[in-house]
Amino acid sequence: MHRYRFILFRPLQFLPVLLGISVITFFLVRLIPGDPARILLGTRATPTAIANIRAQYGLDEPYLVQYFFFLKNLGAGEMGRSTLFKIDVLRLIATRIEPTLALVLAGVVLALLIAVPSAALSARRQGGAADHAVRVLSTAGLGFPSFWLGAMLILLFSVKLDWLPVSGYGTNLGDKLVHLVLPGLTIALSLSAVLTRSLRAGMIAGLGSDIATAARARGMPENVVFWRHVVPNALVPTVNLLAVNIGWLIGGTVVVESVFAVPGLGQLMVRGIFSRDYMVVQGVALTFACATVLINFIADIVTVALDPRVEL
């Protein structure tokens, strides 16, 4: 169990990271041109009304004072009040987090369903037509931007074939799953390209390893050798690669949610940026950062569990 001692100390190492992210987010968001009070009031913007709004939300204070109150609110389990939605930012994030989590989960599951069989086929048919096809498709998948890929999937499956809904999130479980297919597939096609290349390389190395050779010498069938010894070893580097890419995907949902009008955190951040809602942008960015840190922490635990030789 000493291999898992890092679980006790790793969270303490995350605190400076999250603090640094909060500083960067806080000051960068205030570099966005435009006055939140003026944008909020629109045509009703008078000097007196603007001053009242700025005083109400503490925007008339120096930046360091605003940041101090931001940290104070975080310590109390709050993220301030949204100037656009007029409610607590933490409550607002809680109402939007489900679609984003569901979208990321759908993308990861679909990516694994594509990547694992593709990599296995490619590794076991190395140099053959199937291997070349998988390599070409995975390379092509790396070059497709999410917004273009999403638009093409909408044109094919929604407009031309009329199989799947264009946008939205749905109301019941079945409806939500149907609405998640296209945005999830948009994420999966890009993610699976990265995972397939990593898994293929790991599987090819595993097929020629001493462990696989010893298993064959004991008379173990090739399928058993592959799935019991080769695949688990190939998963170790891929788990860390997946964790890094999930962290990127969490932030990348901004694009996918905008294309498919999924009411998640990504779309909320876009609205916060355009309306100069500082509290919303800070809150969502910090939520994304916490999720990324947590996912990498889980990946470390899984890596140690998969490979007894690894110590963190």
N, C-alpha and C positions, 0 to 999 in steps of 0.2 A: 504493500500500500504506500510505501515511501515514494513511489513514482508519481503519486497523485498529490504530493505535498504542495505543488504549485497552485492548487485550487484555493488554498488558504491565503496565499500572498498575492496572487495575480490581480484580484480586484483592487488592491491598494495601488498597484502600478497603473491602473486605468484612470485613477482620479486626476493626476496631472494632465493626461491626454484629454479628458473631457473638459477640464478647466481651460486648457489651451484652445480647444475647439470653441468653447463658449466665448472666449475673448475675441477670436478671429471673426466668428459669426456676428457678434454684437457690433463690432466696429465696421466690418465690411458692409453690413446691411444699411448702415447709416451713410454710406457713400453713394447709395442709389439716389439719383437726382429726383427732386420733388419733395414737397412738404406734405406729410400725411394728413395734417389738419386741413390744408387747402383742398387736397384731393377728396377727402371725406365730405367736406361741405359743398363742393362743387360750385354752382352758381350762387349759393347763399354765403359764399366766403367773404366776410367783412373782417377788417382788422380786429374788431372786438371779439367776433365769433371764433376766429383763428386763435387768438390769445387764450380764450376760455378752453378750447379743445386741447391746446398744447399744455395748459396748466392741469387740466383734468387727467391727462395721461402721463404727466411728468416729462413731457417733451421739451419743456422750457428750462430744464435743469442741465448743467454741464454733463458731458458724456460719462465722465468718471462717476458722477453721482448716480446717473441712470444705471450704469453697470453695477454699482453697489446694490441698488434696489433690486436689480434683476437677480443677483446672487442671493439676496435676502429672501426674495420670493421663492427661488428654487429650494432654499433651505427649509422653507415652510411648506414645500410641496405644491407650489403654484408657479405659473409661468406668465403672470400678468393678464391683462384684459385686452381682448381684440378690439381695435378701433373700428373694424369693418362689421364684425358679427355681434359686437356688444356683449360677449359672454367670455368667461374664463377660457384661456387658451388650452389649458389641460383638458377641460371638458370637451372643447371643440376637437382636439386631437383624438380623444377617446371615441368620438362618434365617427371619425374618419379612418381609424387605424385598421379596422376589419377588412375593407376592400383592398388595402395595400398589402396586408399580410396574406390574404387569399390569393392575390395576384402573384406575389413572389413565390408562394408555395406551389401554385399551379405551374408557374414557369420552371421551377426547379424539378418538379416531378416529371413534367413532360420532357425536360432536357435529359434527365437520367434515363427515361424510357427510350429516348432516341440514341443517347451516347453509348450506353453500356452494350446493347446488341451490335451497334455499328462498329465499336472498337473491337469487340470480340470477333466479329466476322472478319474485320480487316487484319487483325493480328494472326488469326488462324489461317488466313489465306494470303499471307504476305507475298507481295509481288504479283498476285493474280488480278483479274479484272475487278473483283469485288473490292480489293484493297485500293486499287487506283481510283475507283468510283468514290469510295468513302473519303479518301484523301482530297480529291477534287472538290467534293461537296462541302467538306469541313473547311477547306480553305476559302471557298466562295462565301460560306456563311459568316466568316469573320469580316467580310467587306460590306455587308448590307447594313445601312443605318436603320435604327429601330423605326423612325417615323416613316421611312420609305417602305420598309417591310410590312409594317402595320397597314399602310394604305393599300398595298398590293393584295394583302389577305382580305381586306374589306371588299375590294373590287371583285375578287374571285368568289369568295364564299358567301358574301352578303348581297352584293349587287347582282352579280351574274348568276350564281347558283341558288341564291336565296335560302341557304341552309342555316345560317347563323345570324344573330342580331348584330347590327352595326355598332351600337354603343350602349352605355348604361351598365348597371350592375344587377338588376333584378330585385325581386322581393322575397321569394321563398328559396329554399335550398336548391331545388332543381333548376329554377330560373337563373340563380346566381352561377351555377356550374356551367350552364349553357353560355351565359354572357362572358365567362372567364376563358372560354376556349381560344378565341382569337387573340386577345391580349396576352394570354399565357403562352400561346404558340409563338407570338412575336418575340417574347423573351427567350423561349426555349430554343428557337432556331439559332440565335446568336450564341447562347450559352453552351448548347450542345456541341457546337463547332470547337470551342475551346476544350471542353471536357473530353471529346472524342480523341483529339490529338494527344492529350496527356495520358489517357487510358491506353490508347494503342501503343505508345512508347513503353509504358510500364508493363503491359502484357507481353510484348515482344521480348523485353528483357527478362521477364519471369519465365517464359517458355524455355529459355536457354540457361536458367539458373541451376545451381547445384541441387536445390530443393526439388525442383521439377524432375531433374535427372534421377535423383535418388528414389523419388516416388514411382517413376516408370520402372526402375530396376526392381522394385518390390512387386511388380505386376499390376500396378494400379492402372485402370483404364484412363485413356487420354482425357476424356470429358471430366472425370473426377479430378485428375491432376490439374486441369485448367481452372475449374471452378472452385476447388478447395485450396489450392496452393498459389496459383498464378494470379487470379483475380483479387484476393485479399491484399496481396503485396502491392498490386498495381493501384489499389484504392488509397493507399497511404498518402502519396503526394497529391492525388486528385482531391482528397478531402480538403487539404489546405488551399488548393487552387479554387475549389468550389466556394470555400468560405470567403476568399478575397473577392470572387466575382459576385457572390450574393450581396456583399457590402456595396459593390458597385451597382448592382441591380436595384438595391433599395433607393439609392439616389436616382438611378436611371428610370425609375417608375414615373418620374415627372413627365418624361416624354410620352411613354406608353399610355399613361392615364389621360394625358391631354388628347392623344389621338383617338382613344376609344371612349372618352368622356366618363371614365371610371371615377366616382366621387371619393377618392382616397387622399392620402397625405400629399402626394405629388401635385395633384390638381389644386389642393388647398394652398400649397406653397406658391404656385404660379399666381393664384389670386392675391395672395398676401404680398407678393413682389409688385404686382401691377397697382395695387391699392396702397402701397407703402405701409402695410400693416406690420410694423417692426416686430411686435410681440409674436405674431403668427409665424413669421419667417424664422425668428430665433428659436421658437418652440419646436417647429418641424425639423429644422436643421439639427438641433440637439437630440431630438428623438431618433433621427437617422443615424447620428453618431453613436448613440447608446446601443442601437440595434446592431450596428456594424461591429462594435467592440464585443458585444455579447455573442455574436455569431462566431467571431474568431476565437473567443474563449471556449465555446462549445467544440469548435474544430480541433483545438489543442487537446481537449479531453478525449475526443474520438480517436485522434492520432495515437495518443498514448495507449488507448485500449486496443487498437488494431495491431500495433507493433510493440512488443515487449522491450525491444532494444532502445526505444525512444524515451529520453528523460528530459523534462522541461524544468 
